[in-house]
Amino acid sequence: MCGIVGFNGAQQAAPILLEGLSRLEYRGYDSAGLAVRNGKAPVEVVKAKGRLRELYEKTDGGHAMPGTCGIGHTRWATHGEPSTENAHPHCSDDRLVVGVHNGIIENYLELKEKLQKQGYTFVSQTDTEVAIKLIHSYYLECNHNPIEALSRAMTRIRGSYALAILFDDQPEQIYAARKDSPMIIGINDGETYLASDVPAILKYTRNVYYIGNLEIARLGRGDVQFFNIDCEEIEKELTEIKWDAEAAEKAGFEHFMMKEIHEQPKATRDTMNSVINDGKIDLSSVGLSEEEIRSIREICIVACGSAYHVGIAAQYIIEDLCRIPVRVELASEFRYRNPILTEDTLVVVISQSGETADSLAALREAKSRGVRTLGIVNVVGSSIAREADNTLYTLAGPEIAVATTKAYSTQLIACYLLAIQFGFVRGTIDEKKYSELITEMQTLPDKIQRLLDDKERIQWFAAKFAGAHDIFFIGRGLDYAISVEGSLKMKEISYVHSEAYAAGELKHGTISLVEDGTLVIGVTTQQALYEKTLSNMVEVKSRGAYLMGLTTSGNYSIEDTADFTVYIPRTDPHFATSLAVIPLQLMGYYVSVAKGLDVDKPRNLAKSVTVE
């Protein structure tokens, strides 16, 4: 979950490292640190507890640290509380080895005990310090050979890691090693860069290498060598990042989240256009043939967080349009319950980053059982994209705010595309319905824009309920899927206790939580379920709830029950989630702003969950 950066070139490293860390702070903001070397002088290490600005002030924006080669880290605590001692970089006692780490080392206590018997002492509570001192012990044994030392350490470490290492007697070189945690290496005009995510280096280069699992890299000035765990040199191809560098900037918006909310019309349109040609869906770039689509007898969707909520919506849509049984699994539970998978099952793994640890583990579990896998991911070259049998890319561009918005919306579009194409190929929808659905789906970006143009009403209402302690979201069918995402947006950035319930379950216990003034948001976009959900709204209002209704334009009878109503444009009910989620995203955002919270970096959360 942490962010790591590295730079080796002719410019002063520290300001570049701080710039990169500022673009990775969404990955962790408990503490931060830099390690920079100036020629053959010893490595200088500076660390600070708290947000990156503390490190920035401590180093005068990096200008107080001379040197052209260095590494940096912004931390999301896993082992040890946030503190200067636990902040990265960590060093061997003699400062011969200095490093930063993203991931979790599962056997660190076992390794620590063995190192202590060798005479090593520890000043932090972290697993990272153990890794650095393990590498140091092998470095001495291997006659100061960095590649061999890293290789031997990698065979001993269990868990996930992306490591960036400076060796004091190897000037102008950075060494890196990776297993299951993200890392990219960039190169441009005599300079090399290292980072755990693309936005950190996008300003400087679009030419990157993806270092694979159990691989090692040596970053010189403008050149990179790669080695496998057997210390054999291997070749890699450069990949060009297509994202525009400005996509990782706020572009005049107060927060990245609001900018990304406003980018949803473009992101959804781009994702559609990537596979729609002449009014038809073409999945040839995904790699799924019509024969393979017809052979599928079950779909299992595996994801975490908001991507899991996409899966809940997709279950309703795919089953209705394709008549294929669909189940949705939490990736964190998937491989621990010995799931039943058959050869005609398609496992769909949804992840914005393509590096989500639990989702990646679920993908590998499915592949180990010989089951076909499809990844829906946003990052080209990510682990899930590389390892899945087939990949459908969403074109959201970089998403910086911790709370997802545009990635969620593009994932929905990807699932619509699959549902429509699967239904057509399998004969459960005819050509007329197929064309109608595609045509209507293509109207969604403009309809999303219409909702964004009228956001002031949501802002007014959110300010009124900024002091709420409990908010409940209710809906049926797809409206329940919308509700769970709306509830998550509220709780993760506004710190308001919120829950989503299938409206029909209220009478089975949860209605006892409703009291005078409790805000209940009733989602009623599914016309066939409108009256049933409306009756549930009447039930909670009679217990003192204050009601917000979210429905489709034309359902004006809701105003007899709801105290405040938001309307979305009419669309095919299968696509209502794409529209109804917009007011709920805005609601969470404006409540957070009204409370004076850090919208983009909510407490205790990080953007990419790359550890279990």
C-alpha positions in Angstrom: 0.0 0.0 0.0 3.0 2.3 0.5 4.5 4.5 -2.2 8.1 4.2 -3.3 10.2 6.2 -5.8 13.7 6.3 -7.1 15.8 8.5 -9.3 19.3 8.2 -10.8 20.5 10.9 -13.2 22.2 14.2 -13.6 19.7 16.4 -11.7 19.4 16.9 -7.9 17.4 13.8 -6.8 15.6 14.9 -3.6 13.2 17.5 -5.3 12.3 14.9 -7.9 11.8 12.2 -5.3 9.5 14.6 -3.3 7.6 15.4 -6.4 7.1 11.7 -7.1 6.0 11.0 -3.5 3.5 13.8 -3.7 1.8 12.0 -6.5 1.9 8.7 -4.5 0.7 10.1 -1.2 -2.7 8.5 -1.8 -0.9 5.2 -1.2 0.1 6.1 2.3 0.5 9.2 4.5 1.6 8.0 8.0 5.2 9.0 7.5 7.8 9.6 4.7 11.5 9.6 4.1 14.3 10.0 1.6 17.7 8.5 1.1 20.1 10.4 -1.2 23.8 10.0 -2.0 26.1 12.7 -3.3 28.8 11.0 -5.4 30.8 8.7 -3.2 29.7 10.4 0.1 27.7 8.3 2.5 24.0 7.9 2.0 22.0 10.7 3.8 18.7 9.7 5.3 15.9 12.0 6.4 12.6 10.8 7.8 9.5 12.5 9.2 6.3 11.4 10.8 3.0 12.6 9.3 2.1 13.9 5.9 4.6 14.5 3.2 4.7 18.3 3.9 6.6 17.5 7.2 9.4 15.9 5.1 9.2 18.7 2.6 9.8 21.3 5.3 12.5 19.3 7.0 14.5 19.1 3.7 13.6 22.5 2.3 11.8 21.0 -0.5 14.7 18.6 -1.1 17.2 21.3 -1.7 18.9 20.7 1.6 19.9 17.2 0.4 22.5 17.3 -2.4 23.0 14.3 -4.6 21.8 12.9 -7.9 20.8 9.3 -6.9 18.2 8.4 -4.3 15.1 6.6 -3.1 12.0 7.8 -1.3 8.9 6.3 0.5 5.5 7.4 1.8 4.2 4.9 4.4 0.8 3.3 5.2 1.5 1.5 8.4 1.2 -2.3 8.6 3.9 -3.3 11.1 4.5 -0.8 13.8 2.7 2.5 14.6 3.3 5.7 12.5 6.6 7.1 13.9 9.9 8.5 12.7 11.6 5.2 13.8 9.2 3.1 11.8 9.4 5.4 8.7 11.4 4.3 5.7 14.2 4.2 4.5 15.7 1.7 6.9 19.4 1.0 7.1 21.9 -1.6 8.2 23.8 -0.5 11.3 26.9 0.5 9.2 24.7 2.3 6.6 26.1 -0.1 4.0 22.6 -1.1 2.9 19.7 1.4 2.8 16.2 0.6 1.4 12.5 1.2 1.2 9.7 -1.4 0.8 6.1 -1.8 -0.2 4.4 -5.0 0.9 4.2 -7.4 3.9 6.9 -9.9 4.9 5.0 -12.8 6.5 8.0 -14.5 8.1 9.7 -11.4 9.4 9.6 -12.6 13.1 11.4 -15.8 12.2 14.0 -13.9 10.1 14.4 -11.3 12.9 15.1 -14.0 15.5 17.8 -15.5 13.3 19.4 -12.1 12.6 19.4 -11.3 16.3 21.4 -14.4 16.9 23.9 -13.2 14.4 24.3 -10.0 16.4 21.9 -7.7 14.5 19.9 -5.1 16.5 16.7 -3.4 15.5 15.4 0.1 16.2 12.0 -0.2 14.6 8.9 -2.5 14.7 8.8 -2.9 11.0 9.2 -6.0 8.8 11.2 -3.8 6.4 14.1 -3.3 8.7 14.3 -7.1 8.9 14.5 -7.3 5.1 17.2 -4.7 4.9 19.4 -6.4 7.5 18.8 -9.8 5.9 20.0 -8.3 2.6 23.0 -6.9 4.5 24.0 -10.2 5.9 23.9 -11.8 2.5 25.8 -8.9 1.0 28.7 -9.5 3.3 28.6 -13.3 2.6 28.5 -12.7 -1.2 31.6 -10.4 -1.3 29.4 -7.3 -1.9 27.6 -8.7 -4.9 24.2 -6.9 -4.9 22.4 -9.2 -7.3 23.4 -12.3 -5.5 22.6 -10.8 -2.1 19.1 -9.8 -3.3 18.6 -13.2 -4.9 19.4 -15.1 -1.7 17.3 -12.8 0.4 14.4 -13.3 -1.9 14.5 -17.0 -1.5 14.2 -16.6 2.3 11.5 -13.9 2.4 7.8 -15.1 2.3 5.2 -12.5 1.5 5.0 -9.6 -0.9 7.5 -6.9 -1.6 8.8 -4.2 -3.9 12.2 -3.2 -2.7 14.5 -0.3 -3.7 18.0 -0.5 -2.3 21.1 1.7 -2.2 24.4 0.0 -1.4 27.0 2.4 0.0 29.8 1.0 -2.1 27.8 0.9 -5.3 27.6 4.7 -6.2 25.2 5.9 -8.9 23.2 2.6 -8.8 19.8 1.7 -7.4 18.8 -1.9 -7.1 15.2 -3.2 -7.1 13.5 -6.5 -6.4 9.8 -7.4 -6.7 7.3 -10.1 -5.7 3.5 -9.4 -5.8 3.8 -5.7 -5.1 3.7 -3.2 -7.9 6.8 -1.5 -9.4 7.6 0.2 -12.6 10.9 1.5 -13.9 11.1 4.5 -16.3 13.9 5.7 -18.5 14.5 8.9 -20.4 17.4 10.9 -21.7 20.2 9.5 -19.5 18.0 9.2 -16.4 16.2 6.3 -14.7 13.2 6.4 -12.5 11.5 3.8 -10.2 8.0 4.0 -8.7 5.2 1.9 -7.4 2.7 3.6 -9.7 2.7 5.5 -13.0 1.6 9.0 -11.8 4.9 9.4 -9.8 7.0 9.5 -13.0 4.5 10.5 -15.7 5.9 14.0 -15.7 9.4 12.8 -16.6 8.8 9.8 -18.9 6.3 7.6 -20.6 8.7 4.9 -21.4 8.6 2.2 -18.7 9.6 -1.4 -18.0 7.4 -3.7 -15.9 9.6 -5.7 -13.6 8.1 -9.2 -13.1 7.7 -11.4 -10.1 10.9 -12.6 -8.5 13.0 -10.4 -10.7 15.8 -7.9 -9.9 16.8 -4.7 -11.6 19.9 -2.5 -11.5 19.2 1.1 -12.4 22.3 3.0 -13.7 22.2 6.5 -15.2 20.0 6.0 -18.2 20.3 2.2 -18.4 18.6 -0.7 -16.7 19.6 -4.3 -16.4 17.2 -7.1 -15.3 17.9 -10.4 -13.7 15.9 -13.4 -12.7 16.1 -15.0 -9.2 18.9 -17.2 -10.5 21.0 -14.1 -11.2 20.8 -14.6 -15.0 20.4 -11.4 -17.0 17.1 -11.2 -18.9 15.8 -8.9 -21.6 12.6 -6.7 -21.3 10.7 -4.5 -23.7 9.9 -0.9 -23.1 6.2 0.0 -22.9 4.8 3.4 -23.7 2.3 4.9 -21.2 -0.5 6.5 -23.1 -1.9 8.6 -20.2 -1.6 12.3 -20.6 0.6 13.8 -17.9 -2.1 16.4 -17.2 -4.5 13.6 -16.3 -2.6 13.3 -13.0 -3.1 17.0 -12.1 -6.1 18.7 -10.4 -6.7 21.0 -13.4 -8.3 23.8 -11.3 -10.5 21.6 -9.1 -10.1 21.8 -5.3 -9.8 18.1 -5.0 -8.8 15.1 -7.2 -12.1 13.4 -6.3 -14.2 16.2 -7.8 -12.0 16.4 -10.9 -12.5 12.6 -11.3 -16.2 12.8 -10.8 -16.3 15.3 -13.6 -14.1 13.1 -15.8 -16.7 10.3 -15.8 -18.5 11.3 -19.1 -15.2 11.1 -20.9 -14.0 8.0 -19.2 -17.2 6.1 -19.8 -17.3 7.2 -23.5 -13.7 6.2 -24.0 -14.2 2.8 -22.5 -17.2 2.2 -24.7 -15.5 3.4 -27.8 -12.5 1.1 -27.3 -14.7 -1.9 -28.2 -17.7 -0.6 -30.1 -17.2 -0.4 -33.9 -19.9 0.6 -36.3 -22.6 0.0 -33.7 -21.4 -3.4 -32.7 -19.3 -4.7 -29.8 -16.0 -6.2 -30.9 -14.2 -8.2 -28.1 -11.3 -9.3 -30.4 -8.9 -7.1 -28.4 -10.1 -8.9 -25.2 -9.3 -12.3 -26.8 -12.7 -13.9 -26.2 -14.1 -15.7 -29.2 -17.8 -16.3 -29.8 -17.2 -20.1 -29.4 -15.6 -19.5 -26.0 -18.5 -17.2 -25.0 -21.0 -19.9 -25.9 -19.2 -22.5 -23.9 -19.5 -20.6 -20.6 -22.0 -22.1 -18.2 -21.2 -20.0 -15.1 -19.6 -16.7 -14.3 -17.8 -16.0 -11.0 -17.0 -12.3 -10.4 -14.2 -11.7 -7.8 -13.3 -8.2 -6.5 -12.8 -6.0 -3.5 -14.5 -2.7 -2.3 -16.2 -0.7 -5.0 -15.2 -3.2 -7.7 -17.1 -5.8 -5.7 -20.1 -3.5 -5.8 -19.7 -3.3 -9.6 -19.9 -7.1 -9.4 -23.2 -7.0 -7.5 -24.7 -4.8 -10.2 -23.2 -7.0 -13.0 -24.8 -10.1 -11.5 -28.3 -8.7 -11.9 -27.5 -7.4 -15.5 -25.7 -10.5 -16.8 -28.2 -13.0 -15.4 -31.1 -11.0 -16.9 -29.6 -10.4 -20.3 -27.6 -13.7 -20.7 -29.4 -16.2 -18.5 -26.0 -17.4 -17.2 -25.7 -18.1 -13.4 -23.5 -15.5 -11.9 -22.0 -15.4 -8.4 -20.1 -12.5 -6.8 -17.2 -13.3 -4.4 -15.2 -11.1 -2.1 -11.6 -11.7 -3.3 -10.4 -11.7 0.3 -12.6 -14.8 1.0 -12.4 -16.5 -2.4 -9.4 -18.8 -2.1 -9.9 -19.6 1.6 -13.2 -21.4 1.2 -12.1 -23.9 -1.5 -14.5 -22.5 -4.2 -16.2 -24.9 -6.6 -15.0 -24.1 -10.1 -15.6 -26.1 -13.3 -14.0 -26.0 -16.6 -16.9 -24.1 -18.1 -16.7 -21.3 -15.5 -15.4 -17.9 -16.4 -13.7 -16.1 -13.4 -13.9 -12.3 -13.9 -11.5 -10.3 -11.7 -12.2 -6.6 -11.4 -9.5 -4.2 -10.1 -8.6 -0.6 -10.9 -4.9 -1.0 -10.2 -4.6 -4.5 -11.4 -2.4 -5.1 -8.4 -5.0 -5.6 -5.6 -3.4 -8.4 -3.5 -6.6 -10.4 -2.7 -7.9 -10.1 -6.3 -4.5 -11.2 -7.7 -4.4 -14.2 -5.3 -7.9 -15.1 -6.4 -6.9 -14.9 -10.1 -4.0 -17.2 -9.4 -6.2 -19.6 -7.5 -8.6 -19.8 -10.5 -5.7 -20.3 -13.0 -4.2 -23.1 -10.8 -7.5 -25.0 -11.2 -7.4 -24.6 -15.0 -10.3 -22.1 -15.2 -10.5 -19.4 -17.8 -9.9 -15.9 -16.3 -10.9 -12.4 -17.5 -9.4 -9.3 -15.9 -11.2 -5.9 -16.0 -8.4 -3.5 -15.1 -7.4 0.1 -15.7 -3.6 -0.1 -15.7 -1.9 -1.5 -18.8 0.8 -4.0 -17.9 -0.4 -4.5 -14.3 -0.1 -8.0 -12.7 -3.7 -8.9 -13.3 -3.6 -7.7 -16.8 -0.5 -9.8 -17.6 -1.6 -12.9 -15.8 -5.3 -13.1 -16.8 -6.1 -15.2 -19.9 -8.1 -12.3 -21.3 -8.2 -8.6 -20.4 -10.7 -5.9 -20.9 -9.2 -2.5 -20.2 -11.1 0.4 -18.7 -10.0 3.8 -20.0 -10.4 5.8 -16.8 -6.9 7.2 -16.9 -5.0 7.8 -13.6 -7.3 8.0 -10.6 -5.6 9.7 -7.7 -8.3 10.2 -5.0 -8.6 7.2 -2.6 -12.3 7.0 -3.1 -13.0 5.6 -6.6 -15.4 7.3 -8.9 -14.5 7.2 -12.5 -12.8 3.8 -12.3 -16.1 2.4 -10.8 -18.1 4.0 -13.6 -15.8 2.5 -16.3 -16.0 -0.9 -14.7 -19.7 -0.7 -14.9 -19.4 0.1 -18.6 -17.1 -2.9 -19.1 -19.7 -5.2 -17.5 -22.5 -3.8 -19.6 -20.4 -4.5 -22.7 -19.8 -8.1 -21.7 -23.5 -8.6 -20.8 -24.8 -7.3 -24.1 -22.3 -9.1 -26.2 -22.7 -12.4 -24.3 -26.4 -12.1 -24.5 -26.3 -11.5 -28.3 -23.8 -14.3 -29.0 -25.7 -16.8 -26.9 -29.0 -15.8 -28.5 -30.8 -14.5 -25.3 -31.2 -11.1 -26.9 -32.1 -10.5 -30.5 -30.4 -8.1 -33.0 -33.0 -5.4 -32.4 -32.6 -5.5 -28.6 -28.8 -5.7 -29.1 -28.8 -2.5 -31.2 -31.2 -0.7 -28.8 -29.0 -1.5 -25.8 -25.8 -0.3 -27.5 -27.5 2.9 -28.7 -28.9 3.6 -25.2 -25.6 2.8 -23.5 -23.9 5.4 -25.7 -26.2 8.1 -24.3 -25.0 7.6 -20.8 -22.0 10.0 -20.9 -24.2 13.0 -21.9 -26.8 12.0 -19.2 -24.0 11.8 -16.6 -22.9 15.3 -17.7 -26.5 16.6 -17.2 -26.4 15.4 -13.6 -23.0 17.1 -13.0 -24.4 20.3 -14.4 -27.1 20.3 -11.7 -24.9 19.4 -8.7 -25.7 22.5 -6.6 -28.9 21.0 -5.2 -26.8 18.0 -3.9 -24.3 20.4 -2.3 -27.1 22.3 -0.5 -28.7 19.1 0.8 -25.3 17.6 1.9 -24.5 20.7 3.9 -27.8 20.3 5.7 -26.8 16.7 6.8 -23.1 17.2 7.4 -23.7 16.5 11.1 -25.5 13.2 10.6 -24.4 10.3 12.7 -26.2 7.5 10.8 -27.4 7.3 7.2 -29.2 4.4 5.7 -29.5 3.5 2.0 -32.3 1.2 0.8 -33.2 -0.3 -2.6 -34.2 -3.4 -4.3 -32.5 -5.3 -7.2 -30.1 -3.0 -9.0 -31.1 -0.2 -6.6 -29.6 -2.3 -3.8 -26.3 -2.5 -5.8 -26.3 1.3 -6.2 -27.0 1.7 -2.5 -24.0 -0.3 -1.3 -21.7 1.9 -3.4 -23.4 5.1 -2.2 -23.0 3.9 1.4 -19.3 3.2 0.9 -18.7 6.6 -0.5 -20.3 8.2 2.5 -18.5 6.3 5.1 -15.0 6.2 3.6 -14.6 10.0 3.0 -17.1 11.5 5.4 -16.6 9.2 8.4 -20.4 9.0 8.8 -21.7 5.6 9.8 -23.8 4.5 6.9 -25.3 1.2 5.9 -27.0 -0.2 2.8 -29.9 -2.6 3.0 -32.0 -4.5 0.6 -35.3 -2.7 1.2 -37.3 -5.9 1.7 -35.0 -6.8 4.6 -36.1 -3.8 6.7 -38.8 -5.7 8.5 -36.3 -8.4 9.5 -34.6 -6.3 12.1 -32.9 -3.3 10.6 -35.9 -0.9 10.9 -35.3 -0.9 14.6 -32.3 1.4 14.0 -34.4 4.1 12.5 -35.3 7.0 14.9 -36.4 10.6 14.6 -34.3 12.5 12.1 -32.4 9.5 10.8 -31.5 10.2 7.1 -32.7 7.4 4.9 -31.9 7.5 1.2 -34.4 5.4 -0.9 -33.1 4.5 -4.4 -36.0 3.7 -6.8 -34.7 3.6 -10.3 -36.1 0.2 -11.2 -39.7 0.8 -12.4 -40.9 -2.7 -11.7 -39.8 -2.3 -8.1 -40.8 1.3 -7.6 -44.0 0.8 -5.6 -42.5 -1.8 -3.4 -39.5 0.4 -2.4 -41.8 3.4 -2.0 -43.8 1.4 0.5 -40.6 0.7 2.4 -39.8 4.4 2.4 -43.3 5.1 3.9 -42.5 2.5 6.7 -39.3 4.3 7.7 -40.9 7.7 7.5 -43.6 6.6 9.9 -40.7 5.8 12.4 -39.4 9.4 12.1 -36.9 9.1 9.2 -36.0 12.1 7.0 -36.3 10.8 3.5 -34.2 11.5 0.4 -35.6 9.9 -2.7 -33.4 9.0 -5.7 -35.5 8.0 -8.7 -36.0 8.3 -12.5 -37.4 11.4 -14.0 -41.2 11.1 -14.2 -41.7 9.3 -10.9 -43.1 12.4 -9.3 -45.4 10.6 -6.9 -42.3 10.0 -4.7 -42.6 13.6 -3.6 -45.6 12.7 -1.5 -43.3 10.6 0.6 -39.8 11.9 0.3 -38.7 15.2 1.9 -36.1 15.8 -0.8 -35.9 14.1 -4.2 -33.1 13.8 -6.8 -34.1 12.7 -10.3 -31.9 11.0 -12.9 -32.5 11.0 -16.6 -34.5 8.1 -18.0 -32.5 5.2 -19.4 -32.8 1.4 -19.8 -33.1 0.1 -16.3 -30.0 -2.1 -16.8 -27.9 1.1 -17.0 -29.5 3.0 -14.1 -26.6 2.4 -11.8 -24.3 4.6 -14.0 -26.6 7.6 -13.5 -27.8 7.0 -9.9 -24.3 6.7 -8.5 -23.4 10.3 -9.6 -25.6 12.1 -7.0 -24.4 9.6 -4.3 -20.8 10.3 -5.1 -21.5 14.0 -4.9 -23.4 13.6 -1.7 -20.4 11.8 0.0 -18.0 14.5 -1.4 -20.0 17.5 -0.2 -20.6 16.1 3.3 -16.8 15.5 3.6 -16.1 19.1 2.4 -18.7 20.5 4.7 -17.0 18.7 7.6 -13.6 20.1 6.6 -12.1 16.6 6.0 -9.3 15.6 3.6 -11.4 14.3 0.7 -8.7 12.8 -1.3 -6.8 11.1 1.5 -9.3 9.7 4.1 -7.8 8.5 7.3 -6.6 4.9 7.6 -7.2 4.2 3.9 -4.8 3.9 0.9 -5.6 3.8 -2.8 -4.2 0.4 -3.8 -4.5 -2.4 -1.4 -1.4 -4.4 -2.4 -1.1 -6.4 0.8 -3.5 -9.0 2.3 
